Amino acid sequence: MNIKNEKDFTFSVVEKLIKTVLSKGYSTGVLKDRTNTIDQKRIMFRHDVDAREENSLQMAIIQKNNQIWGTYYFREFKYIKDLTIITQIADLGHEIGYHYEDLVRNKGNYAKAIEDFKYNLDRLRKYYPVRTICADGNPWSKWGNLWLWNKYDYKSFGIECEVYLDIDYNEIAYYTDTGRCWDGHHFNVWDKVKTEKNWPLYHSTFDIISAIEEGKFPQKAVLNFHPQRWSDKSFPWLREIVLQNTKNVVKSMIVKNHKILQPF
């Protein structure tokens, strides 16, 4: 595949990645259908919709056109300008989940956080029968949203999977574009999983594509996208890279100077 001089984090690169995944015999699936016992090769596409939900719709359309499906995790409604996009993405065949940040927003008040969690989950379920959830990781907060489950049980709300807690990442590799690269652990504050496996690292999407083409990519993986970082338009693409590079400097200092306490 000729990728010389192409820019990363564009929708055209997303489509190249998808076509490579399919050409090499990987199946895809949504998070509610997760399993650690499937023998076949599988890559699951996860999307954290933090902003600019129209980018998520564009990514969802690309996936639908290539006959693959993923999971899109939406934040509470005040961050969503166009609520119809939730339905549009669901109508394309994708799964919708809740990207919760209730404990952080309530500054560590567990009682208020669980009430907000239920309220926001119920609102989102008017658009889709949500069965999986995903904690948001606010790098500027001293609270972790996963901590909410130290006191409560998300399964009592009809949730089947919290993606940080119910997937065995010793069996399934996890890669996230947090920091606008795929190996941003040096400035990744919260978006981490528990694993004892030394999975191979990849910096760019092109590195992932090459590894898949060469048969060197893990047999099972979750790829976590933040669609607001992806664009084929020059100004949004440039704006995002400048913003992320600035944030990465600050986040790297947070990671270096503060030990993040994981609750599980």
C-alpha positions as CSV (number, residue, x, y, z in Angstrom):
1,M,0.0,0.0,0.0
2,N,1.4,3.4,-1.0
3,I,1.2,5.7,1.9
4,K,4.2,7.9,1.1
5,N,3.6,11.6,1.9
6,E,0.1,11.0,3.3
7,K,-1.0,12.7,6.5
8,D,-2.1,10.6,9.5
9,F,-5.3,11.1,11.3
10,T,-7.4,11.6,8.2
11,F,-10.6,9.7,7.3
12,S,-8.8,8.4,4.1
13,V,-6.3,6.8,6.4
14,V,-9.1,5.3,8.5
15,E,-10.5,3.7,5.3
16,K,-7.1,2.3,4.4
17,L,-6.8,0.8,7.9
18,I,-10.2,-0.8,7.6
19,K,-9.6,-2.3,4.2
20,T,-6.2,-3.7,5.4
21,V,-7.9,-5.2,8.5
22,L,-10.5,-7.0,6.3
23,S,-8.0,-8.1,3.6
24,K,-5.9,-9.9,6.3
25,G,-8.8,-11.9,7.6
26,Y,-9.7,-10.1,10.7
27,S,-13.3,-10.0,11.9
28,T,-14.7,-7.0,13.6
29,G,-17.4,-6.5,16.2
30,V,-19.0,-4.3,18.8
31,L,-18.0,-4.2,22.5
32,K,-21.3,-5.8,23.7
33,D,-20.3,-8.9,21.7
34,R,-16.8,-9.0,23.2
35,T,-15.2,-12.3,24.2
36,N,-11.7,-13.4,25.2
37,T,-12.3,-17.0,24.0
38,I,-12.8,-16.4,20.2
39,D,-10.0,-18.2,18.3
40,Q,-10.4,-16.2,15.2
41,K,-8.6,-12.9,14.5
42,R,-10.6,-10.0,15.7
43,I,-10.2,-6.2,15.9
44,M,-12.9,-4.2,17.7
45,F,-13.4,-0.6,16.9
46,R,-14.2,1.7,19.9
47,H,-14.9,5.4,19.6
48,D,-15.0,8.0,22.5
49,V,-17.2,10.8,21.2
50,D,-15.8,13.7,23.3
51,A,-16.5,16.5,20.8
52,R,-17.5,17.3,17.2
53,E,-19.9,14.4,16.9
54,E,-20.2,15.0,13.2
55,N,-16.8,13.5,12.9
56,S,-18.1,10.4,14.6
57,L,-20.9,10.2,12.0
58,Q,-18.4,10.4,9.2
59,M,-16.3,7.7,10.6
60,A,-19.4,5.5,11.2
61,I,-20.5,6.0,7.6
62,I,-17.0,4.9,6.4
63,Q,-17.3,1.8,8.5
64,K,-20.8,1.0,7.3
65,N,-19.7,1.4,3.7
66,N,-17.0,-1.2,4.3
67,Q,-19.4,-3.5,6.2
68,I,-17.8,-3.3,9.6
69,W,-19.4,-2.0,12.8
70,G,-18.0,-0.4,16.0
71,T,-19.1,1.0,19.3
72,Y,-19.6,4.8,19.9
73,Y,-19.5,6.1,23.5
74,F,-21.3,9.4,23.9
75,R,-20.9,11.8,26.8
76,E,-23.8,13.5,28.6
77,F,-26.1,15.5,26.4
78,K,-24.8,19.0,27.1
79,Y,-21.7,18.1,25.1
80,I,-23.7,16.9,22.1
81,K,-24.8,19.7,19.7
82,D,-26.8,17.4,17.4
83,L,-28.6,14.6,19.2
84,T,-29.9,13.2,16.0
85,I,-26.4,11.9,15.3
86,I,-26.8,9.3,18.0
87,T,-29.8,7.9,16.1
88,Q,-28.0,8.2,12.8
89,I,-25.0,6.2,14.0
90,A,-27.3,3.6,15.6
91,D,-29.3,3.3,12.4
92,L,-26.1,2.5,10.5
93,G,-25.8,-0.6,12.7
94,H,-23.3,0.6,15.3
95,E,-23.5,0.1,19.0
96,I,-24.1,3.1,21.3
97,G,-22.6,3.3,24.8
98,Y,-22.4,5.8,27.7
99,H,-19.0,7.6,28.1
100,Y,-19.6,8.5,31.7
101,E,-17.7,11.2,33.8
102,D,-20.2,11.5,36.7
103,L,-17.7,11.2,39.6
104,V,-15.3,13.7,38.1
105,R,-18.1,16.2,37.4
106,N,-19.4,15.8,40.9
107,K,-15.9,16.3,42.4
108,G,-15.8,13.0,44.1
109,N,-19.3,13.0,45.6
110,Y,-20.3,9.4,45.1
111,A,-24.0,9.9,46.0
112,K,-24.5,12.6,43.5
113,A,-22.4,10.9,40.9
114,I,-24.5,7.7,40.9
115,E,-27.7,9.7,40.6
116,D,-26.3,11.5,37.6
117,F,-25.1,8.3,36.1
118,K,-28.5,6.8,36.3
119,Y,-30.1,9.9,34.9
120,N,-27.7,10.3,32.0
121,L,-27.9,6.5,31.2
122,D,-31.7,6.7,31.1
123,R,-31.7,9.6,28.8
124,L,-29.3,7.9,26.4
125,R,-31.4,4.8,26.5
126,K,-34.2,6.7,24.9
127,Y,-32.0,6.6,21.8
128,Y,-30.5,3.2,22.1
129,P,-30.7,0.2,24.5
130,V,-27.2,0.8,26.1
131,R,-25.5,-2.3,27.5
132,T,-21.9,-1.2,27.7
133,I,-20.2,1.8,29.3
134,C,-16.8,3.4,29.2
135,A,-15.2,5.7,31.8
136,D,-14.0,9.1,30.5
137,G,-10.5,10.0,31.6
138,N,-10.2,13.7,32.4
139,P,-6.4,14.4,32.6
140,W,-7.0,17.5,34.8
141,S,-9.0,15.8,37.5
142,K,-7.7,14.1,40.7
143,W,-10.7,11.8,40.6
144,G,-11.1,8.7,38.4
145,N,-14.5,7.9,37.1
146,L,-13.8,4.2,37.5
147,W,-13.7,4.8,41.2
148,L,-17.5,5.0,41.2
149,W,-17.6,1.2,41.1
150,N,-15.8,0.9,44.4
151,K,-19.2,1.7,46.0
152,Y,-21.7,0.7,43.4
153,D,-22.4,-2.1,40.9
154,Y,-22.9,-1.0,37.3
155,K,-24.5,-4.4,36.5
156,S,-27.4,-3.4,38.7
157,F,-28.3,-0.9,36.0
158,G,-28.5,-3.5,33.2
159,I,-24.9,-2.9,32.1
160,E,-23.1,-6.0,30.8
161,C,-19.6,-4.5,30.2
162,E,-17.4,-1.7,31.5
163,V,-14.7,-1.8,28.8
164,Y,-11.9,-1.1,31.3
165,L,-13.0,-3.8,33.7
166,D,-14.6,-6.6,31.7
167,I,-12.1,-7.2,29.0
168,D,-9.0,-9.3,29.6
169,Y,-6.2,-7.1,28.1
170,N,-3.7,-9.9,28.6
171,E,-5.6,-11.7,25.8
172,I,-6.7,-8.6,23.8
173,A,-4.2,-5.9,22.9
174,Y,-5.4,-2.3,23.5
175,Y,-4.4,0.7,21.5
176,T,-5.7,4.2,21.9
177,D,-5.1,7.4,19.9
178,T,-5.0,9.5,23.1
179,G,-2.4,12.2,22.5
180,R,-2.9,11.9,18.7
181,C,-0.7,8.9,18.3
182,W,-1.0,5.2,19.2
183,D,1.9,5.0,21.7
184,G,1.2,8.1,23.9
185,H,1.7,6.4,27.3
186,H,4.2,9.1,28.3
187,F,1.3,11.7,28.4
188,N,-1.6,9.4,28.9
189,V,-3.1,10.0,32.3
190,W,-6.2,7.8,32.6
191,D,-6.8,6.0,29.3
192,K,-4.9,2.9,30.4
193,V,-5.7,-0.8,30.8
194,K,-4.4,-3.4,33.2
195,T,-2.2,-5.9,31.4
196,E,0.9,-8.0,32.1
197,K,1.5,-8.5,28.4
198,N,4.2,-6.5,26.6
199,W,2.2,-5.8,23.5
200,P,4.1,-4.3,20.5
201,L,3.9,-0.5,20.3
202,Y,3.0,1.5,17.2
203,H,3.4,5.3,16.8
204,S,1.3,6.0,13.7
205,T,-1.7,4.5,12.0
206,F,0.7,3.7,9.1
207,D,2.7,1.6,11.5
208,I,-0.4,-0.3,12.5
209,I,-1.3,-0.8,8.8
210,S,2.2,-2.1,8.0
211,A,2.1,-4.5,11.0
212,I,-1.2,-5.9,9.9
213,E,0.0,-6.3,6.3
214,E,3.1,-8.1,7.5
215,G,1.2,-10.4,9.9
216,K,2.9,-8.9,12.9
217,F,-0.1,-7.3,14.5
218,P,-1.8,-9.0,17.5
219,Q,-4.5,-11.5,16.7
220,K,-7.0,-9.8,18.9
221,A,-7.1,-6.0,19.6
222,V,-9.3,-3.1,20.5
223,L,-8.6,0.2,18.7
224,N,-9.9,3.2,20.5
225,F,-10.5,6.3,18.3
226,H,-11.4,9.8,19.3
227,P,-13.0,10.9,16.1
228,Q,-12.7,14.7,16.8
229,R,-9.0,14.2,16.1
230,W,-9.6,12.9,12.6
231,S,-10.3,15.1,9.6
232,D,-9.6,15.4,5.8
233,K,-9.9,19.2,6.0
234,S,-6.7,21.2,6.4
235,F,-7.7,23.7,9.1
236,P,-9.4,21.3,11.5
237,W,-6.5,18.8,11.0
238,L,-3.9,21.5,11.7
239,R,-5.9,22.9,14.7
240,E,-6.1,19.5,16.3
241,I,-2.4,18.7,15.9
242,V,-1.4,22.0,17.5
243,L,-3.9,21.6,20.3
244,Q,-2.9,18.0,21.1
245,N,0.9,18.8,21.0
246,T,0.3,21.5,23.5
247,K,-1.8,19.3,25.8
248,N,0.7,16.5,25.6
249,V,3.4,18.7,27.1
250,V,1.2,19.4,30.1
251,K,-0.1,15.9,30.4
252,S,3.4,14.5,30.4
253,M,4.3,16.6,33.4
254,I,1.1,15.3,35.2
255,V,2.2,11.7,34.5
256,K,5.7,12.4,35.6
257,N,4.9,14.2,38.9
258,H,1.7,12.4,40.0
259,K,1.0,8.8,40.6
260,I,-2.4,7.9,39.4
261,L,-4.1,5.5,41.9
262,Q,-6.1,2.8,40.1
263,P,-9.0,1.5,42.2
264,F,-9.0,-2.1,41.0
